[in-house]
């Protein structure tokens, strides 16, 4: 499961919340991508949800804390 697929499940399970970031102004960092947005960071432009280091670290924290494991949260119908 990708981070993009996992994010809505974690949000729905109240294991994480959206973390808004301020917009980055020029000069942009090398990794900044005007064509992508991050849903974990409230749709901010500059990086994708798939490549979001903040989300990756949060997921690892959930795993380390025993909140997330092989049995992934399920979406509610």
C-alpha positions as CSV (number, residue, x, y, z in Angstrom):
1,X,0.0,0.0,0.0
2,X,1.4,3.4,-0.9
3,X,1.5,6.4,1.4
4,X,-1.1,8.1,-0.9
5,X,-3.4,5.1,-0.4
6,X,-2.7,4.9,3.4
7,X,-3.2,8.5,4.2
8,X,-7.1,8.5,3.9
9,X,-7.3,5.4,6.0
10,X,-5.1,6.9,8.8
11,X,-7.1,10.2,8.7
12,X,-10.4,8.3,8.9
13,X,-9.1,6.2,11.8
14,X,-8.0,9.4,13.6
15,X,-4.5,8.1,13.8
16,X,-3.1,11.3,12.2
17,X,-4.4,14.7,11.2
18,X,-3.6,17.0,8.3
19,X,-0.6,19.2,9.1
20,X,-0.8,22.5,7.1
21,X,2.4,24.1,5.9
22,X,3.0,27.6,4.8
23,X,3.7,28.2,1.2
24,X,7.3,28.3,0.1
25,X,8.4,31.4,-1.7
26,X,11.3,31.6,-4.3
27,X,14.1,30.8,-4.4
28,X,12.7,27.2,-4.2
29,X,14.8,24.3,-2.9
30,X,16.1,21.9,-5.5
31,X,13.6,19.3,-4.5
32,X,10.6,21.7,-4.9
33,X,8.1,20.6,-7.6
34,X,5.5,23.1,-8.7
35,X,3.5,20.3,-10.3
36,X,2.8,18.2,-7.2
37,X,0.9,18.7,-4.0
38,X,0.9,16.9,-0.6
39,X,-2.5,16.0,0.9
40,X,-0.9,15.3,4.3
41,X,0.2,18.9,4.4
42,X,-3.2,20.3,3.4
43,X,-2.6,20.3,-0.4
44,X,0.5,22.4,-0.2
45,X,2.4,22.6,-3.5
46,X,6.0,21.5,-3.7
47,X,6.2,17.8,-3.0
48,X,3.9,14.8,-3.4
49,X,2.1,12.8,-0.7
50,X,4.1,9.8,-2.0
51,X,7.4,11.6,-1.3
52,X,6.4,13.3,1.9
53,X,9.1,12.8,4.6
54,X,6.8,14.2,7.3
55,X,4.2,11.5,6.5
56,X,6.8,8.8,6.3
57,X,8.2,9.7,9.7
58,X,4.7,9.8,11.2
59,X,3.8,6.4,9.8
60,X,7.1,5.0,11.3
61,X,6.2,6.6,14.6
62,X,2.8,4.8,14.5
63,X,4.6,1.5,13.7
64,X,7.1,2.0,16.5
65,X,4.4,2.8,18.9
66,X,2.3,-0.3,18.1
67,X,-0.5,1.7,16.6
68,X,0.0,0.5,13.0
69,X,1.2,-3.0,11.9
70,X,0.4,-5.7,9.4
71,X,-3.4,-5.3,9.9
72,X,-3.9,-2.0,8.3
73,X,-6.9,0.2,9.2
74,X,-10.0,-0.4,7.0
75,X,-12.0,2.3,5.3
76,X,-15.5,2.7,6.7
77,X,-18.3,2.3,4.3
